[in-house]
Every structure is written in C-alpha cells, then in structure tokens.
Amino acid sequence: MLRWLLFIVFLSGLTGPASMLRADPLVLTPFGDQIGLSPHVSYLAEGDEERSLQAIMTLPDRDWAANTEDDVNLGYRDHAYWFRLTLENPQLVELHKILEIAYPVLDSVEIYRIDDGAVGQSWTLGDKQPFNARPIRHRNFLVPLDLPPQSETRLYLRVETASSVQLPMTLWSRDAFFVAEQPHLLLEGLYYGVVLVMILYNLFVFVVVRERSFLYYVGYISAMPLFLASLHGMAFQYLWPESTWWNDHAILFFLNLTVFFGGIFAMRFLTVLPHTHPKLAWTTVTVVIASGVFALVSLAVPYRLMILPSIVLAASGCAGMVLLGSIRWYEKDPAARYFGIAWFFMLFGGVVLALNKFTLLPQNVFTENATQVGSGLGVILLSIALADRINKEKKRAFDAQERLYHEERKVRLAQEKSLAVQQEANALLEQRVQERTQDLEDLNRRLQELSETDNLTGLKNRGFFDRSFRSACVRAYRFGQPLALLVIDIDHFKRFNDRYGHLVGDDCLQMVAQCIRRFVTRPEDLAARYGGEEFVVLLPETPANGAEQVAERIREAIAGTDFRISNEVLNVTVSIGLCCVVPEHVEATKLIFHAADEALYDAKGRGRNRVTVCDSRFSTPVHSL
C-alpha cells in the first residue's frame, strides 16, 4: 500500500507542474469579436544559440512557461523569445479573424502557423521590414487568420527586439476590428490636429514679434508629437514607410530633441539665466547639452544601448522642468504656475510610460497613451502660459504709452510718431488676445457639452435635464401649452445586473438608450439618463395621446429588441410613467415629476412592461395600457 501511495505522489509530481505551466487553448465562438490572448500564451527564452522552428516544436510542455499576467511584458532582454498559443474552432463554419500585436516598435516578429502538425503559412513582421511588406497595412502588426471549421491551429511566434519585449495580442473579428479602429483614429487626428494648430499659431507669433521663446516652443511641440508618432507607429505608416533605418532611430532622436528644446524654452520663458539663477541655469544647460548629444549619438549607436540612458535623461529632464516651474512659482512669477502644472502632466505621462517599459506597470490603454494625454494637456497649458505672457507684454506696452504721453509737451513730433507705432502694436496685440480668447471660448463650449452628456449612454445627464425641465415648464406655463414627461425604468434591472455583471448591465443601458433615442426626434424634445437604470423623456407642446404613442413605441421597441449574452437571448422590458399637463405655475416641475413617478410605480405594481398615465390633476394614475 505504501508503495502505491509513493508511486501516485511521484506521478503527480511529474504531471502537476507541467499542467500548471501549460496555457489553455482558446476555444472560439461566433460571438468573440475581441479576445485578449495573453492568458492563452506560453513562452520560453531562446538562449544564446538560435533555434529552428522544428526544434522548438519538439520541446516538451514542461519547457514552456505559461503567462500568468494580464499582458505579456518581459521588459528589456538580450535574447529572443518564442511564444505559442493554440486556437480551437469547434464551429461548423470557417471563422475569419485578425491577429493584432499592438506594440509597433518590435524589431522582428516571425509568426508560424501549424495545422494538423504541418507548417502552413508564415509571416515576417517588425519595424526592420518596410511598412508596405506587411500583410495588412496598419501601424500595429496585423495578420489575417482563416480558421477552418472543427480545426485546431497552433501559432508559434519568435520575437527579437532591442526594445521592451511586450506582446499585447488580441484576436478580432474583421468587422469588429475596423469598427473599433474608427474612434481611435479620430482621437489621434484630434491630438495631432491640435498640436499642428499650436505649431502654426506660435510660429506665426514668432515671425511677428521675433521672440525666440516662441521658436523654442515650436521646436518642443514639434519634437514631442513626432516622438509619440514614432513610438505608436503612426510616423512609420504615414511619414517614412520605406525608411527602416530612420524609423529605428527616430524614437530616441525625437525623445532627446524634446528634452533639448524643452530645456531651452524653460530657461528663456522663466528667465532662469546664469546671472539670475546660476545653479539652476547651469544644471538645465547640462541637461540640454546631454540631450542634444544623445540625439546625435542615437543616430549612430544601436537602440538597445541608448534606450535606457535616454529614458533616464528624459525623466530627469521632466522632473527638472517641474522643479524650475515650482521655484519660479514660489518667486511669484505669474507664468510659472501654468508652466509647472504643464510639466507635471508631461512628467506623469513620461513616468507612466517608463514604468510600463520596465514592466513595473501593465500594458493597457492608459499606460500606452499616458504620454500622449500628458503632452496634449501640457501643450494646451503652455499655450495658455504664452497667452498670459502676451497679456503682460500688452500691459508693459500700455505703461510705455503712458510715459510717452508725459513727454508729449516736450517733443510733440516724436510723441506723434511713437504713438502711431504704439497704436499699431496695441492693435496687433489685441487681435492676438481676441483670437486666443475665441479659442478658449470654443474649448469651454466643448467642455460644457461633455459635462452635459452621460458618458455611458450618450444621452444628456441629469443636471442638463433638470435645467431644461425648468425652462420647458416656464415656457409651457407662459404660453398655455401641454408638457409631457415620461419616466422610464428597466424592469428587474438589479436582478439582471447581479446575475450577469456590471459590464453586461452597461450594455443593457446602452441598448435601452438607443431605443429611446429613435423616438425622440424633434429638436425641442429631450431624452436623458436620470440615474441608474432610470431614464426621462421631455416632450414639450405634446398632447397626452401623442405622448402615449411615443411611450408605447419606446416600450414596444425595447421589448422587441433581442439582447444577446453569449449564447443566451434575453428580452428586456421597461415600465413607463407618463404625466401630460398644462402647468398651472412656473414651479410645477416637482409636481409633474412626482406624478409621472407615481404612474411609474403604478405600472410596476400592475405587472411591469406597460405605460401608465396619470391625470392632469397630479392624482393617482387613471388608466394604463
């Protein structure tokens, strides 16, 4: 008996660790539009000697390590790594997928497809290859995969790079990928559009006023987006798709150039000069010289030798800029407050990116775009700082005008000439201030629109509804017009949320919002998310029978919409309370809402999935549909 126990323990010791180290295959379904592949990936280090695919395929499972993190991020390595994953298609139809590797700075990625133990297709990707050689021309690495019905496909990937070994892999359905790509391209276009406008604007200011601070600022806000475009693959796709050598060096070149121009701009803008702040000035000059040298050296020295020093220098430079801004802020320099906050955002984005590359932070949308978001905020704040500086120059110009005015009695002719020049300068400065003010007003309008919208559903939020409701009530009272209010609540939503989870609950809220939006079409009508699973619809100048028709259409549309959860199809229903009255006073909003809410509770008490209407005297509901 003891021998059998020892034998079982021995077998479990042999098989247990291997099974723990093996990553599970990915079983595909027709509904998997976007699947992260990191939990299904195993990897091993190639070592000092290069191995062939046949040698890798013969290795036992115990030699492979399963990826246990949310993403594949091994940091900076001196040798190549092999990765493998298995895709199973148990369906009776062929699945057409796209494999995305969302890290465009990998030097070499070799992908081999194995079907039934035989080597099939293979792809050679990486930023060492011309961009047009990719199977799908995209800034990230994309590979089309056609998976036959009831088949198993294994992929082997060999990755060798001087950058951080990161492999964020996603398996997309083709339609879902191109749909998800549109908002990303929109945000990219918005970011680079804002930066381009800032470059042209400040370049124009430099040409007009000949102040070199604007020229250095143009250099900085030109180098920063070029660095980000190189890092995210946008520059390789659109600017130099055939120049692999330049693409390999552009990231470090523009990173160091950003620190170079940023340091010079900071010294001039904050007046940190050797005769005013000797220690700060010479420290900044040292960082500027080092970044300039690094920029030139990066064109000749391999990427793997320059990346770590460049990241350290860039992080030190950003921290130094924050320190400069803080010191000058403490010394009562008005422009320094914008400067310090702007560089804080840039430092934060740079630190997040650096920690991600050193595997201290996971790779996700936030860490990959932190530098871009931080730099965008920094560019806007520094532009505000420059506008503030223009205002100070305008004030100094007015002071000069006063001094010239006091000299008028002595030198009339000289005063007239100086006044003409001064008026021209004032007009030009005023025009610039107005243009900048208009830009800020446009930005404030966009921010206000965002603050009035519910992020999840795209409908207006409760604050906007409350203001609009009060205005509509005053207008209906003044002109004696009917005002209809629908209060909509999703039936059994808490039970639905507890069973399927908050993410599915969010999808349900979005589906209901889309159905509501289809029937709220007039410019004066308003649909809003009131809170949780509750929605409201405001219909000015709408009689009771018209409001009932709208409510019933909304209810029928939602009840008739199939809501899919994996392989399960659900029908979501709503209860609607309706109140339609001609307000008897301007402060009738609470009474109207209370009446509609009471009608809603009556609808739920009568079995849900119905519309209940209250009478015009704000009493209990009079009938239901």
C-alpha positions in Angstrom: 0.0 0.0 0.0 2.8 2.4 0.9 4.5 1.7 -2.5 1.3 2.6 -4.4 1.0 5.9 -2.4 4.6 6.8 -3.2 4.0 5.9 -6.9 0.9 8.2 -7.0 2.8 11.0 -5.4 5.7 10.5 -7.9 3.3 10.7 -10.8 1.6 13.8 -9.5 5.0 15.4 -9.1 5.8 14.7 -12.8 2.5 15.8 -14.2 1.4 18.5 -11.9 3.9 21.3 -12.6 3.8 20.6 -16.4 0.0 21.1 -16.4 0.3 24.2 -14.3 2.8 25.6 -16.8 0.8 24.9 -19.9 -1.5 27.6 -21.1 -5.0 26.6 -22.0 -6.1 26.7 -25.7 -8.5 29.3 -26.8 -11.9 27.8 -27.8 -13.5 30.2 -30.3 -17.2 31.0 -30.6 -19.1 33.0 -33.3 -19.6 35.9 -30.8 -16.0 36.6 -29.8 -15.5 39.9 -31.6 -12.5 40.9 -29.4 -10.5 38.4 -27.3 -7.3 39.1 -25.4 -4.8 36.3 -26.0 -2.4 36.9 -23.0 -4.0 34.2 -20.8 -3.5 31.6 -23.5 0.2 32.3 -24.3 3.2 30.3 -23.2 6.8 31.4 -23.8 10.4 30.4 -23.5 13.8 32.1 -23.9 15.8 31.1 -26.9 19.1 31.5 -25.2 22.4 32.3 -26.8 22.0 30.0 -29.8 19.3 30.4 -32.4 16.8 27.5 -32.6 14.8 26.4 -35.6 11.0 26.1 -35.6 11.3 22.3 -35.9 13.5 22.2 -32.7 11.0 24.4 -30.9 8.1 22.3 -31.9 9.7 19.2 -30.4 10.2 20.7 -27.0 8.1 19.2 -24.2 5.4 21.3 -22.4 7.4 21.5 -19.2 10.0 23.7 -21.1 7.3 26.3 -21.7 6.2 28.9 -19.1 2.5 29.9 -19.1 1.9 33.7 -19.0 0.1 34.4 -15.7 -0.2 38.2 -16.1 -2.9 40.3 -17.7 -0.5 41.1 -20.5 2.8 39.7 -22.0 5.5 42.1 -20.8 9.0 40.7 -20.2 10.9 44.0 -20.2 14.3 44.6 -21.9 16.0 41.3 -22.8 19.3 40.5 -24.6 18.0 37.4 -26.5 15.0 36.3 -28.5 11.8 34.7 -27.1 9.4 32.1 -28.5 5.7 32.3 -27.8 3.0 29.8 -28.7 -0.8 29.7 -28.4 -3.5 27.3 -29.7 -6.8 28.3 -31.3 -9.6 25.8 -31.5 -12.6 26.3 -33.8 -15.3 23.8 -32.8 -17.9 25.5 -35.1 -19.2 24.1 -38.3 -18.3 27.3 -40.2 -15.0 28.9 -41.1 -14.0 31.9 -38.9 -12.2 34.8 -40.3 -10.1 36.6 -37.7 -7.4 39.2 -37.4 -4.4 38.7 -35.0 -3.2 42.1 -33.7 0.1 42.7 -31.9 -0.4 46.3 -30.6 3.2 47.2 -30.0 4.7 48.6 -33.2 8.3 49.0 -32.1 9.3 45.3 -32.1 12.3 44.7 -34.3 11.5 41.2 -35.6 8.3 39.1 -35.3 8.2 35.7 -37.1 4.8 34.0 -37.0 4.4 30.4 -38.0 1.0 28.7 -38.4 0.8 24.9 -37.6 -2.3 23.0 -38.9 -2.5 19.3 -38.1 1.2 19.2 -37.2 2.3 20.6 -40.5 3.8 24.1 -41.0 1.4 26.3 -43.0 1.6 30.0 -43.5 4.3 32.2 -42.1 4.8 35.9 -41.7 7.8 38.1 -41.0 6.9 41.4 -39.4 8.7 44.1 -37.4 9.9 47.6 -37.8 13.0 46.4 -39.5 10.8 45.4 -42.5 9.4 48.0 -45.0 6.0 49.1 -44.0 4.4 48.1 -47.3 5.6 44.5 -46.8 3.0 43.9 -44.0 0.1 41.7 -44.9 -2.3 44.4 -43.6 -1.0 47.9 -43.8 -1.6 49.2 -40.3 0.5 50.9 -37.6 0.3 47.8 -35.4 1.2 44.3 -36.6 -1.9 42.6 -38.1 -2.1 39.0 -39.5 -5.3 37.6 -41.2 -6.3 34.2 -39.9 -8.8 32.0 -41.6 -9.7 29.2 -39.2 -11.4 26.1 -40.9 -14.4 24.5 -39.2 -13.7 22.0 -36.4 -10.0 22.5 -36.5 -7.1 23.3 -34.2 -4.5 25.8 -35.2 -1.2 26.5 -33.2 0.8 29.6 -33.7 4.5 30.0 -32.9 6.0 33.5 -32.6 9.6 34.3 -32.4 10.3 37.9 -31.1 13.7 39.5 -31.1 13.9 43.2 -30.3 16.1 45.9 -28.7 13.0 47.5 -27.2 10.9 46.1 -24.3 9.7 42.6 -25.1 5.9 43.3 -25.0 3.3 41.2 -26.9 -0.2 42.7 -26.4 -2.1 40.3 -28.7 -5.8 40.5 -29.5 -7.9 38.3 -31.8 -10.5 40.3 -33.6 -13.4 39.5 -35.9 -12.7 41.6 -39.0 -15.8 43.8 -38.8 -15.2 44.5 -35.1 -11.6 45.5 -35.6 -12.4 48.1 -38.2 -15.3 49.4 -36.2 -13.1 49.8 -33.1 -10.4 51.5 -35.2 -12.5 54.5 -36.1 -12.8 56.3 -32.7 -9.0 55.6 -32.1 -8.2 57.3 -35.4 -10.5 60.2 -34.5 -8.7 60.7 -31.2 -5.3 60.5 -32.9 -6.4 63.0 -35.6 -7.7 65.3 -32.9 -4.5 65.2 -30.9 -2.2 65.8 -33.9 -4.6 68.5 -35.3 -4.5 70.4 -32.0 -0.7 70.2 -32.0 -0.4 71.3 -35.6 -2.6 74.3 -34.9 -0.4 75.2 -31.9 2.7 74.9 -34.0 1.4 77.2 -36.8 0.0 79.7 -34.3 3.2 80.0 -32.3 5.3 80.1 -35.5 3.2 83.0 -36.7 3.7 84.8 -33.3 7.4 84.3 -33.6 7.5 85.7 -37.1 5.6 88.8 -35.9 7.2 89.5 -32.5 10.6 87.9 -33.1 10.7 86.5 -29.6 12.9 83.4 -29.6 10.9 81.8 -26.8 8.2 81.1 -29.3 10.7 79.5 -31.7 12.0 77.1 -29.0 8.4 76.3 -28.0 7.7 75.4 -31.7 10.7 73.1 -31.6 9.4 71.5 -28.5 5.8 70.9 -29.6 7.1 69.6 -32.9 9.5 67.1 -31.4 7.0 65.7 -28.9 4.3 64.6 -31.3 7.0 63.2 -33.7 8.3 61.1 -30.8 4.8 59.9 -30.0 4.0 59.2 -33.6 7.2 57.2 -33.9 6.5 55.3 -30.7 2.9 54.4 -31.8 3.8 53.5 -35.4 1.9 56.4 -36.9 5.0 58.0 -38.4 6.2 54.7 -39.9 2.8 54.3 -41.6 2.3 57.8 -42.9 5.7 59.7 -42.9 8.5 57.3 -43.8 7.1 53.8 -44.6 10.2 52.7 -46.5 12.9 54.1 -44.3 13.5 51.3 -41.7 16.9 52.8 -40.6 15.4 56.1 -39.8 12.4 54.5 -38.1 14.7 52.6 -35.8 16.4 55.8 -34.7 13.5 58.3 -34.8 12.1 57.4 -31.4 15.3 58.2 -29.4 16.2 61.1 -31.7 12.9 62.9 -31.1 12.7 62.0 -27.4 16.1 63.7 -26.8 15.1 66.5 -29.0 12.0 67.1 -27.0 14.1 67.5 -23.8 16.6 69.7 -25.7 14.1 72.2 -26.9 12.0 72.0 -23.7 15.0 72.9 -21.6 16.0 75.9 -23.7 12.4 77.1 -23.8 12.1 76.8 -20.0 15.2 78.8 -19.4 14.1 81.7 -21.6 10.4 81.6 -20.6 11.1 81.5 -16.8 14.1 83.8 -17.1 16.4 81.2 -15.5 19.7 82.7 -16.6 23.3 82.3 -15.3 23.3 85.8 -13.8 19.9 85.4 -12.1 19.8 81.7 -11.0 23.4 80.3 -11.5 22.9 76.8 -10.1 19.5 76.2 -11.8 20.7 77.6 -15.1 23.9 75.5 -15.3 22.0 72.4 -14.3 19.5 73.0 -17.0 22.3 73.7 -19.5 23.9 70.4 -18.6 20.6 68.5 -19.3 20.2 70.4 -22.5 23.7 69.6 -23.8 23.3 66.0 -22.7 20.0 65.6 -24.6 21.5 67.3 -27.7 24.5 64.9 -27.6 22.2 61.9 -27.0 20.0 63.0 -30.0 23.1 63.0 -32.3 24.6 59.8 -30.8 21.3 58.0 -31.2 21.7 58.2 -35.0 24.9 56.1 -34.8 24.7 54.0 -31.6 22.3 50.9 -31.5 18.9 51.4 -30.0 19.4 48.8 -27.2 22.4 50.8 -25.9 20.7 54.2 -25.9 17.2 53.4 -24.8 17.8 53.2 -21.0 20.0 56.3 -20.8 17.6 58.3 -22.9 14.6 57.3 -20.7 16.5 58.2 -17.6 17.6 61.6 -19.1 14.1 62.3 -20.3 12.6 61.5 -16.9 15.2 63.7 -15.2 14.6 66.5 -17.6 10.9 66.4 -17.0 11.4 66.4 -13.2 13.9 69.3 -13.6 11.3 71.3 -15.6 8.7 70.8 -12.8 11.3 71.9 -10.3 12.1 75.1 -12.3 8.4 75.9 -12.6 7.9 75.4 -8.8 10.8 77.6 -7.8 9.8 80.4 -10.2 6.2 80.0 -8.9 7.4 80.4 -5.4 9.3 83.5 -6.5 5.9 85.0 -7.7 6.5 84.6 -11.4 2.8 84.6 -12.7 3.6 82.5 -15.9 5.3 79.8 -13.8 2.0 78.4 -12.4 0.9 77.2 -15.9 4.4 76.1 -16.7 4.8 73.9 -13.6 1.4 72.3 -14.0 2.1 71.6 -17.7 5.4 69.9 -17.0 3.8 67.9 -14.2 1.4 66.4 -16.7 4.2 65.7 -19.1 6.3 64.1 -16.3 3.4 62.0 -15.2 2.9 60.7 -18.7 6.6 60.0 -19.2 7.0 58.2 -15.9 4.0 56.0 -16.6 5.5 55.1 -20.0 8.9 54.4 -18.5 7.4 52.2 -15.7 5.5 50.3 -18.4 8.6 49.6 -20.4 10.4 48.4 -17.3 7.4 46.0 -16.6 6.5 47.8 -13.4 3.1 48.8 -14.8 0.9 46.6 -17.0 0.4 47.5 -20.7 -3.1 48.9 -21.3 -4.8 51.8 -22.9 -3.9 54.1 -20.1 -0.2 53.3 -19.8 0.3 53.3 -23.6 -1.4 56.7 -24.1 -0.3 58.4 -20.8 2.5 60.3 -22.6 0.2 61.4 -25.3 -2.5 62.6 -22.9 0.1 64.3 -20.7 1.8 66.1 -23.6 -1.6 67.2 -25.0 -2.6 68.8 -21.7 0.9 70.3 -21.4 0.8 71.8 -24.8 -2.6 73.5 -24.0 -1.4 74.8 -20.7 1.9 76.1 -22.1 -0.1 77.9 -24.8 -2.2 79.5 -22.1 1.1 80.5 -20.4 2.3 82.1 -23.6 -1.0 83.9 -23.9 -0.6 85.1 -20.3 2.8 86.4 -21.3 1.4 88.3 -24.2 -1.0 89.9 -21.8 1.9 91.0 -19.6 3.6 92.4 -22.7 0.4 94.3 -23.5 0.4 95.8 -20.0 4.1 96.9 -20.4 3.1 98.4 -23.8 0.4 100.5 -22.1 2.9 101.6 -19.5 5.3 102.7 -22.2 2.4 104.6 -23.8 1.8 106.5 -20.5 5.5 107.5 -20.4 5.3 108.7 -24.0 2.2 110.7 -23.2 4.1 112.6 -20.4 6.8 113.5 -22.9 4.3 114.9 -25.4 4.7 118.5 -24.1 8.4 118.4 -24.7 8.7 116.5 -28.0 5.4 116.8 -30.0 6.7 115.3 -33.2 8.5 112.4 -31.5 5.4 111.7 -29.5 3.1 111.5 -32.5 5.4 109.0 -34.3 5.8 106.9 -31.2 2.1 106.9 -30.5 1.3 105.7 -34.1 3.8 102.9 -33.7 2.3 102.1 -30.3 -1.2 102.0 -31.5 -0.3 99.6 -34.3 1.4 97.4 -31.8 -1.6 97.5 -29.5 -4.0 96.6 -32.3 -1.9 93.6 -33.2 -1.7 92.5 -29.6 -5.4 93.0 -29.2 -6.1 90.9 -32.2 -3.9 88.1 -30.9 -5.6 88.2 -27.5 -9.0 88.1 -29.2 -8.0 85.1 -31.3 -6.7 83.3 -28.2 -9.8 84.2 -26.2 -12.0 82.8 -29.0 -10.0 79.6 -29.0 -10.5 79.3 -25.2 -14.3 80.0 -25.6 -14.5 77.2 -28.2 -12.7 74.9 -25.8 -15.0 75.9 -22.9 -18.1 75.2 -25.1 -16.7 71.7 -25.9 -16.0 71.0 -22.3 -19.5 72.2 -21.3 -21.0 69.8 -23.9 -19.0 66.9 -22.4 -20.2 67.9 -18.9 -23.8 67.7 -20.0 -23.6 64.3 -21.5 -23.8 60.9 -19.8 -20.6 59.0 -20.7 -22.2 55.6 -20.8 -25.3 56.1 -22.9 -24.6 59.2 -24.9 -27.8 60.8 -23.7 -28.0 64.1 -21.7 -27.3 63.7 -18.0 -29.5 64.6 -15.0 -28.1 68.1 -14.5 -28.8 69.1 -18.0 -32.3 67.6 -17.8 -33.1 69.5 -14.6 -32.2 72.8 -16.2 -34.1 72.0 -19.4 -37.1 70.8 -17.4 -37.4 74.0 -15.5 -37.1 76.1 -18.7 -39.7 74.0 -20.5 -42.1 74.3 -17.6 -41.8 78.1 -17.6 -42.4 78.2 -21.3 -45.4 75.8 -21.2 -47.0 77.9 -18.4 -46.4 81.2 -20.2 -48.0 80.0 -23.5 -50.5 77.6 -22.0 -49.1 74.6 -23.9 -49.2 71.0 -22.8 -46.0 69.5 -21.4 -45.4 65.7 -21.3 -42.9 63.9 -19.1 -42.0 60.1 -19.4 -40.2 58.4 -16.5 -38.8 55.1 -17.8 -37.4 52.3 -15.6 -35.8 49.0 -16.7 -37.7 46.1 -15.1 -35.8 43.9 -12.7 -32.5 45.6 -13.6 -30.9 45.0 -10.2 -31.6 41.2 -10.5 -30.3 41.4 -14.1 -27.1 43.3 -13.0 -26.4 40.9 -10.1 -26.8 37.8 -12.4 -24.8 38.9 -15.5 -22.4 41.6 -14.1 -22.0 45.3 -14.4 -20.4 45.2 -17.9 -23.4 43.4 -19.3 -25.6 45.8 -17.4 -23.8 48.7 -19.1 -24.6 47.1 -22.5 -28.2 46.8 -21.5 -28.4 50.5 -20.5 -26.8 51.4 -23.9 -29.4 49.3 -25.8 -32.3 51.0 -23.9 -30.8 54.4 -24.6 -30.5 53.7 -28.3 -34.2 52.6 -28.5 -35.3 55.7 -26.6 -33.2 57.9 -29.0 -35.0 56.5 -32.0 -38.4 58.0 -31.0 -37.2 61.3 -29.5 -36.6 63.1 -32.8 -37.8 66.7 -32.5 -35.3 69.4 -31.7 -37.3 70.6 -28.7 -37.7 67.1 -27.3 -35.1 65.8 -24.7 -34.1 62.3 -23.6 -31.8 61.9 -20.6 -30.4 59.3 -18.2 -31.8 60.3 -14.8 -29.8 57.9 -12.7 -29.0 54.1 -12.5 -31.5 52.3 -14.8 -33.9 55.2 -14.9 -34.4 57.4 -18.0 -36.6 60.5 -18.6 -38.1 61.9 -21.8 -39.4 65.5 -22.0 -41.9 66.3 -24.8 -42.9 70.0 -24.9 -46.0 71.0 -26.9 -47.2 67.4 -26.9 -50.8 66.4 -26.0 -51.5 63.3 -23.9 -52.4 61.0 -26.7 -49.3 61.9 -28.7 -47.1 61.3 -25.6 -48.8 57.9 -25.0 -48.0 56.9 -28.6 -44.3 57.8 -28.1 -44.2 56.0 -24.8 -45.8 52.9 -26.2 -43.4 52.9 -29.2 -40.5 53.1 -26.9 -41.8 50.3 -24.7 -42.5 48.0 -27.7 -39.1 48.7 -29.3 -37.3 47.8 -26.2 -39.4 44.7 -25.5 -38.9 43.6 -29.2 -35.1 44.0 -29.2 -33.2 40.8 -28.6 -30.4 41.3 -26.1 -27.7 38.7 -26.5 -25.5 37.5 -23.7 -23.1 34.8 -25.0 -25.4 32.1 -26.4 -28.5 33.4 -24.5 -31.0 35.8 -25.9 -33.0 37.9 -23.4 -35.9 40.4 -23.8 -35.5 43.5 -21.7 -38.7 45.3 -20.7 -39.4 48.7 -19.2 -42.2 50.3 -17.2 -43.1 53.9 -18.1 -45.0 56.5 -16.1 -46.4 59.4 -18.1 -47.7 62.8 -17.0 -49.0 65.4 -19.5 -50.4 68.7 -18.2 -50.6 72.4 -18.9 -48.6 73.7 -15.8 -50.6 76.0 -13.5 -47.5 77.8 -12.2 -43.8 78.1 -13.2 -42.6 75.9 -10.3 -44.6 72.8 -11.3 -41.6 70.6 -12.1 -41.6 68.7 -8.8 -45.4 68.0 -9.1 -45.1 66.9 -12.7 -42.2 64.6 -11.9 -43.9 63.2 -8.8 -47.0 62.5 -10.8 -45.0 60.7 -13.6 -43.0 58.8 -10.9 -46.2 57.7 -9.2 -47.5 56.5 -12.5 -44.3 54.5 -13.0 -44.7 52.8 -9.6 -48.3 52.0 -10.6 -47.1 50.5 -13.8 -44.7 48.3 -11.9 -47.5 47.3 -9.5 -49.7 46.3 -12.4 -47.1 43.8 -13.7 -44.5 45.9 -15.4 -43.8 46.2 -19.2 -46.5 48.8 -19.6 -47.3 52.5 -19.9 -49.3 54.2 -17.1 -50.7 57.7 -17.5 -51.6 60.0 -14.6 -54.4 62.5 -14.9 -53.8 66.3 -15.2 -54.6 67.0 -11.5 -51.5 65.1 -10.4 -53.6 62.5 -8.6 -53.3 58.7 -8.9 -53.0 57.2 -12.4 -56.3 57.0 -14.3 -55.6 54.2 -16.8 -52.8 52.0 -18.2 -52.0 50.3 -21.4 
